[in-house]
Amino acid sequence: MLTPEQEKEIRKSIEDKPPDQLKMPYVLWTREAVRELIERKYSIRIDIRTVGE
């Protein structure tokens, strides 16, 4: 669903900062938090099961 470049950017965001520093209501990265990050950055809604893959 994401391009390789988008995946790389999401991965970097996850590695660089915890979700609360990105003004998200999570302390740790969960699939739900990653899903919300993707939706915020790219306006792409991904199924929660797909985020884990």
SULVEN-V55433 format. One record per helix or strand of 3 or more residues. SS is the DSSP state (hx for helix, st for strand). FROM is the first residue (numbers start at 1). TO is the last residue. If there is no record, write none. Layout:
[[SS | FROM | TO] [SS | FROM | TO]]
This chain:
[[hx | 4 | 16] [hx | 19 | 22] [hx | 31 | 42] [hx | 48 | 51]]
